[in-house]
Amino acid sequence: AQAASPASGDNAAASAIPAEPILQPAVRSPHAARAGLLAGARAGQRIVAVGERGVVMLSDDGRAFRQARQVPVDVTLNSVSFVDDKQGWAVGHWGVVLATRDGGETWQLQRQSVKEDRPLFSVHFFDASHGVAVGLWSLVLVTQDGGANWKVVTPPPPEGAKKADLNLLGLFADAGGRLYAAAEKGMVLWSDDRGQNWSYADTGYKGSLWAGVALPGGSLLAGGLRGSLYRSADRGRTWSRVEQASKASITAMLPCGDGALVAGLDGLLLRSGSASAAFKPMDLPERDALTSLALAADGRPVLFSRRGVVATPPDLSCK
């Protein structure tokens, strides 16, 4: 899931973008573990995290991380998705899509769009063939062949708008196969046909929603700017605000036991014991800007931040 604010769209920034960027392989560095890591995912027993400058970090125990052997681009990677212990995809700036067939050790470039820096912010694969990636200005890409080919899908305009131009920031799916996209203006888009057609649900919030999660019992959570957190018990049709004290922006969510774990900027870490329970803050002394969460095979959450992997509180487990 994407964990940072969307790329700036102002004209001055756009005019400075080179027409033909030179995409180089990511540099292997002894300091890669301290790079900003923006997303993490489980690949079998392994944790795979992606981030700035094409850095990909791997861990087989959720504690010790090493850098991937080969990544063909050095652009920021915003999101990663695996369907098993070997097959995964990552997306990022310049419309880059990468694929791996060996659990993240090596990656191949499947797509790039060097004429414009229209970033992809999130990717979700349902299986080894069917995947969806979303990004800047309502960009939606759909594949039915494991990423060999990607089709652009144009969502309908939101109610009262002339075109679809919301930044789509975080994909998540429920147990029934419905795919959701957390977006700007408090919107959550949803699709029942793997990204081919989309509808809008309005949470009532007016700011950006950066992340969401479907919990095992069927409830949905979506969160974003200034600690905004919303819950739906009817597959996204209606939403209610979840009150919690922090105003730190929410960047990531994870099912945790019968409830959820929510992370964000300024060291925000919240946990609920069930889907409907109140969220309680957990103490992170360093107050790192948390960007993503992943669940290790032993049930321990792994925390990622702008300065790499963050130590998990010793009493935190999602078993």
Beta strands, then each sheet from edge to edge (+ up, - down):
strand 1: 37-43
strand 2: 46-51
strand 3: 56-59
strand 4: 66-67
strand 5: 77-82
strand 6: 88-92
strand 7: 97-100
strand 8: 108-111
strand 9: 120-125
strand 10: 131-135
strand 11: 140-143
strand 12: 151-153
strand 13: 168-173
strand 14: 179-183
strand 15: 187-191
strand 16: 199-202
strand 17: 209-214
strand 18: 220-224
strand 19: 229-232
strand 20: 240-241
strand 21: 250-256
strand 22: 259-264
strand 23: 269-272
strand 24: 280-281
strand 25: 290-295
strand 26: 301-305
strand 27: 308-310
sheet 1: 1+ 2- 3+ 4-
sheet 2: 5+ 6- 7+ 8-
sheet 3: 9+ 10- 11+ 12-
sheet 4: 13+ 14- 15+ 16-
sheet 5: 17+ 18- 19+ 20-
sheet 6: 21+ 22- 23+ 24-
sheet 7: 25+ 26- 27+
end
